[in-house]
Amino acid sequence: MTHWQVQDAKAHLSEVIERAQGEGPQIITRHGAERAVVLSMEDYRRLAAGSGGFKAHLLGGPKVGEFDAPRSRDTGRDFEF
């Protein structure tokens, strides 16, 4: 990922867009802090298609039948009070 200062990104916007398409996300900084990202449409659509909200995220996890948690048959250690 390439970092661009705001003034450089403004002056070279066409280059920033071309690099986003060819090299990946381009980060825009202001006063040394990351402020924005320029993505190719392909990257944006891939990210946007995956978002279904928080509910979809929770429902997309492993189902109870798919989750196998092996348990030890060890009963622990003897303890006296």
C-alpha positions in Angstrom: 0.0 0.0 0.0 1.2 3.4 -0.9 0.7 6.4 1.3 -0.1 9.8 -0.2 -0.3 13.1 1.5 -3.6 14.9 0.8 -2.0 17.6 -1.4 0.0 15.0 -3.4 -3.1 12.9 -3.9 -5.1 15.9 -5.1 -2.3 16.9 -7.6 -1.9 13.3 -8.8 -5.5 11.9 -8.5 -5.3 10.0 -11.8 -2.2 8.3 -10.7 -3.7 7.4 -7.3 -6.7 5.8 -9.1 -4.5 3.9 -11.5 -2.3 2.6 -8.7 -5.4 1.6 -6.7 -6.5 -0.5 -9.7 -3.0 -2.0 -10.3 -1.3 -2.2 -7.0 -4.1 -2.2 -4.4 -5.5 0.3 -1.8 -3.9 3.7 -1.7 -3.9 5.4 1.7 -4.4 9.2 2.0 -2.8 10.9 5.0 -3.2 14.3 6.6 -0.6 15.6 9.1 0.9 12.0 9.2 -2.4 10.4 10.2 -4.3 8.0 7.9 -7.5 9.6 6.8 -8.9 7.8 3.8 -8.3 4.9 1.4 -8.8 4.8 -2.4 -9.9 1.4 -3.6 -10.5 -0.1 -7.0 -14.1 -0.8 -7.8 -13.3 -4.5 -7.8 -11.9 -4.3 -4.2 -14.8 -2.2 -3.1 -17.5 -4.5 -4.5 -15.8 -7.5 -3.0 -15.8 -5.8 0.4 -19.4 -4.5 0.1 -20.8 -7.9 -1.0 -19.5 -9.5 2.1 -21.2 -7.2 4.5 -24.6 -8.4 5.7 -24.7 -6.6 9.0 -24.1 -7.8 12.5 -26.9 -10.3 12.5 -25.6 -12.0 9.3 -22.1 -12.1 10.9 -23.4 -13.9 13.9 -25.6 -16.3 11.9 -22.6 -17.0 9.6 -20.6 -18.6 12.3 -20.2 -22.4 13.0 -23.4 -24.2 13.7 -23.8 -26.4 16.8 -23.7 -29.6 14.8 -20.5 -28.4 13.0 -18.6 -27.6 16.2 -16.6 -30.4 17.7 -14.9 -29.7 21.0 -13.0 -32.7 22.2 -13.1 -33.1 26.0 -10.6 -34.8 28.2 -12.0 -37.7 30.2 -9.7 -36.8 33.1 -11.7 -36.1 36.2 -9.1 -33.8 37.7 -7.1 -34.1 40.8 -8.1 -35.2 44.3 -8.6 -32.4 46.8 -9.1 -32.5 50.5 -10.7 -29.7 52.5 
